[in-house]
């Protein structure tokens, strides 16, 4: 439930309100962004949100936060928010959207007093919605963002389903998880030496065995795709083939970090490749339906 600071509630009760909306976004690559619907920037100390050193974070007014398009859902469906941007190549760029840099970014939607010279989180700001960004749709001058509130997570399935292959994500930590340290399976400083397409490229220094990086990931550290992570479909003789084509061009000389892949098999992967059978999260020896009903 959204908490309204006492000072802001008193302002609401006065009947003569001076409030505006602001949107704060923290991308997974560590970059922070802020937008406000007011005609003047908002400056806040946001260290209380876990962002050390951000004592004067600025929410820009130039990108045009269109609060009229906010639609809250009564159930667990996703909400919607439209950002009207100038798309001048400096902030909410189409290339960043297509490259997936905004996927899963965390957001806070705020309501605050814009008539104050220095509003504070404790007294003058109400967080009306929190969650993650979902699907992003590009227009000519606008970006329509799907807001996935924290309540929307309740719509996700809870529990586990029996399977012959491992259910855990490689490297995930916690009870009932893989818990494999991936330090020895993470290879940094690799460079692209040839490009066949936006889905396939070669790194001559990647001399690992065929399929070593299959179902793994590559994260580019330079070039147009810097900061983006991509799933690897197959790997052979230094050639990486991605599951999906990259949104932007891969260039010769682009550097990246590659993490070995796991196809979630007990013997070939968990035992032979990673030596992690004790944490295998599957039932590889369960009988099939045919075996159960055969009566044998």
C-alpha positions in Angstrom: 0.0 0.0 0.0 1.3 3.5 -0.9 2.2 5.6 2.1 1.5 9.3 2.1 3.8 11.5 4.2 1.9 13.6 6.8 3.0 16.9 5.3 1.9 15.8 1.8 -1.5 14.5 3.2 -2.0 17.9 4.8 -1.4 19.5 1.4 -3.9 17.1 -0.2 -6.5 18.0 2.5 -6.1 21.7 1.8 -7.9 21.4 -1.5 -5.5 23.7 -3.3 -2.9 21.2 -4.4 0.2 21.7 -6.4 1.3 18.2 -7.4 3.2 16.7 -10.3 4.2 13.2 -11.3 7.7 11.9 -11.7 9.1 8.6 -12.9 12.4 7.1 -11.6 14.1 4.3 -13.5 17.1 2.2 -12.5 18.4 0.1 -15.4 20.1 -3.2 -14.8 23.4 -1.8 -16.2 23.4 0.7 -13.2 22.3 3.8 -15.1 19.7 5.9 -13.5 17.0 8.1 -15.2 14.3 10.5 -14.0 11.4 12.2 -15.7 8.9 14.8 -14.4 5.6 16.1 -15.7 6.3 19.5 -14.3 7.9 22.3 -16.4 10.9 22.5 -14.0 13.3 19.7 -13.1 13.0 17.9 -9.8 16.0 17.4 -7.6 15.8 14.8 -4.9 18.1 13.0 -2.4 17.5 9.4 -3.3 20.1 7.7 -1.1 17.3 6.1 0.9 16.4 4.0 -2.2 19.8 2.4 -2.0 21.7 4.7 -4.5 24.7 5.9 -2.5 26.0 9.3 -3.5 22.8 10.4 -5.3 22.1 13.3 -2.9 21.0 15.6 -5.7 19.5 13.4 -8.4 17.8 15.4 -11.2 14.5 14.4 -12.8 14.5 16.0 -16.3 11.5 18.0 -17.5 12.7 18.1 -21.1 11.7 14.6 -22.1 8.0 15.2 -21.3 6.4 12.7 -18.9 2.8 12.3 -20.1 0.9 11.4 -17.0 -2.5 11.5 -18.8 -1.7 8.1 -20.3 -1.2 6.3 -16.9 -3.8 3.5 -16.5 -3.9 1.6 -13.2 -5.4 -1.9 -13.3 -7.8 -3.0 -10.6 -6.5 -6.6 -10.8 -3.1 -8.1 -11.4 -2.8 -7.0 -15.0 -0.1 -4.8 -16.2 -0.4 -1.0 -16.1 0.6 1.4 -18.9 2.5 4.6 -19.1 3.4 6.7 -22.1 6.6 8.7 -22.3 6.7 11.5 -24.8 10.3 11.9 -25.7 12.3 14.2 -28.0 14.5 11.2 -29.0 17.5 13.5 -29.5 20.0 10.7 -29.2 21.0 11.5 -25.6 18.5 9.8 -23.3 15.7 7.4 -24.1 17.1 6.4 -27.5 15.5 3.9 -29.9 18.8 2.0 -30.2 18.9 1.4 -26.4 15.3 0.2 -26.5 16.0 -2.2 -29.4 19.1 -3.5 -27.7 17.1 -4.4 -24.6 18.9 -2.1 -22.2 15.6 -1.1 -20.7 14.3 -4.6 -20.2 13.5 -5.4 -16.6 14.5 -2.0 -15.4 13.1 -1.1 -11.9 10.9 1.9 -11.6 9.1 4.2 -9.1 6.2 6.4 -10.0 6.0 9.4 -7.7 3.6 12.2 -6.9 5.2 15.2 -5.3 4.7 18.9 -4.5 6.2 20.9 -7.4 5.6 24.3 -5.7 8.4 23.7 -3.2 11.9 24.8 -4.0 13.4 21.7 -2.4 11.0 18.8 -1.8 12.2 15.9 0.2 11.4 12.2 0.1 10.4 12.1 3.7 7.8 14.9 3.6 6.8 15.8 0.1 6.9 12.7 -2.1 4.5 9.8 -2.4 5.6 6.6 -4.2 2.3 5.5 -6.0 3.6 2.5 -7.9 6.8 0.3 -8.0 7.8 -2.5 -10.2 9.7 -3.4 -13.4 9.4 -2.2 -17.0 7.8 -4.8 -19.3 7.3 -4.5 -23.0 8.5 -1.3 -24.7 6.8 -0.1 -27.9 8.4 2.5 -30.1 6.5 5.2 -31.9 7.7 8.1 -34.0 8.0 10.5 -31.1 6.8 8.4 -28.1 7.8 5.4 -26.2 5.0 3.3 -24.6 6.2 1.4 -21.6 4.4 -1.5 -19.9 4.6 -1.1 -16.2 4.7 -4.3 -14.2 3.8 -3.5 -10.6 4.9 -5.6 -7.6 1.4 -6.9 -7.3 1.6 -8.3 -10.9 4.1 -10.8 -9.6 1.2 -12.5 -7.8 0.0 -13.6 -11.3 3.0 -15.7 -11.8 2.9 -19.5 -11.1 4.2 -20.5 -7.7 5.7 -23.9 -7.0 7.7 -26.5 -9.0 6.9 -29.0 -11.7 8.6 -32.4 -11.9 11.0 -32.6 -14.8 13.8 -34.8 -16.0 16.1 -31.8 -16.6 17.2 -29.3 -14.0 14.8 -26.6 -13.1 17.3 -24.2 -11.7 19.1 -21.4 -13.6 22.9 -22.0 -13.8 24.6 -20.2 -11.0 21.4 -19.2 -9.1 21.9 -19.2 -5.4 19.7 -20.1 -2.5 17.8 -23.1 -1.1 16.9 -25.5 -3.9 19.0 -23.7 -6.5 22.1 -24.5 -8.6 24.6 -22.7 -6.2 27.5 -23.3 -8.7 30.3 -20.7 -8.5 30.7 -19.6 -12.2 34.0 -17.8 -11.7 36.0 -20.6 -13.5 33.3 -20.7 -16.3 33.3 -17.0 -17.0 35.7 -15.8 -19.7 36.3 -12.1 -20.0 38.3 -10.1 -22.5 37.2 -12.0 -25.6 37.0 -10.0 -28.9 35.1 -10.4 -32.1 37.4 -11.3 -35.0 34.8 -11.9 -37.7 31.1 -11.1 -38.2 28.7 -13.2 -40.3 25.5 -11.5 -39.2 23.8 -9.9 -36.2 23.2 -13.4 -35.0 26.6 -15.1 -35.7 30.2 -14.0 -35.0 33.6 -15.5 -34.4 36.1 -15.0 -31.5 39.4 -16.6 -32.4 40.5 -16.6 -28.8 37.5 -18.8 -27.8 39.1 -22.2 -28.1 36.8 -24.1 -25.8 35.2 -27.4 -26.9 32.2 -27.4 -29.2 29.0 -26.5 -27.4 30.9 -25.2 -24.3 29.0 -21.9 -24.6 25.8 -23.4 -25.9 22.8 -22.2 -23.8 25.3 -19.8 -22.1 25.4 -16.0 -22.4 27.6 -13.3 -23.9 27.7 -9.8 -22.5 29.3 -7.1 -24.7 31.6 -4.7 -23.0 32.3 -2.4 -26.0 30.8 -1.4 -29.3 27.2 -0.6 -30.1 25.9 -3.5 -27.9 28.0 -2.6 -24.8 26.1 -3.5 -21.7 23.7 -5.9 -23.4 23.5 -9.7 -22.7 22.5 -12.3 -25.2 21.7 -16.0 -25.0 23.9 -18.4 -27.1 22.2 -21.0 -29.1 25.3 -22.9 -30.2 29.1 -22.6 -30.2 31.6 -24.4 -32.4 35.2 -23.7 -33.4 35.1 -20.2 -32.0 31.8 -19.3 -33.7 29.0 -18.1 -31.5 25.4 -18.3 -32.8 22.9 -16.3 -30.7 19.3 -17.4 -30.0 18.0 -14.1 -31.4 19.7 -11.6 -33.7 21.1 -8.6 -32.0 19.2 -5.4 -32.4 22.3 -3.5 -33.3 25.4 -4.3 -35.4 28.2 -6.5 -34.0 31.6 -5.1 -35.0 35.0 -6.6 -35.4 37.0 -5.7 -32.3 33.9 -5.6 -30.0 34.9 -7.1 -26.7 32.6 -9.4 -24.6 32.4 -11.7 -21.6 31.1 -15.2 -22.2 29.7 -17.6 -19.6 29.6 -21.3 -20.2 26.1 -22.8 -20.9 24.2 -25.6 -19.3 21.6 -27.7 -21.1 20.3 -28.9 -17.8 21.2 -32.6 -18.3 22.3 -34.7 -15.3 25.3 -36.6 -16.8 26.6 -34.4 -19.6 26.2 -31.0 -17.8 25.7 -31.3 -14.0 28.2 -34.1 -13.5 30.8 -34.0 -16.3 30.9 -30.3 -17.1 30.2 -28.6 -13.7 30.7 -31.3 -11.1 27.6 -30.2 -9.3 25.3 -33.2 -9.1 24.5 -32.6 -5.4 22.6 -29.5 -6.5 20.8 -31.0 -9.5 17.2 -29.8 -9.4 15.4 -32.5 -11.5 14.1 -36.0 -11.5 16.0 -37.7 -14.3 15.1 -41.3 -13.2 11.4 -40.8 -12.9 9.4 -43.3 -15.0 7.7 -42.1 -18.1 3.9 -42.3 -18.5 4.2 -45.4 -20.7 6.3 -47.1 -18.0 3.8 -46.3 -15.3 0.7 -47.6 -17.2 2.5 -50.7 -18.6 2.1 -52.6 -15.4 5.6 -54.0 -15.6 
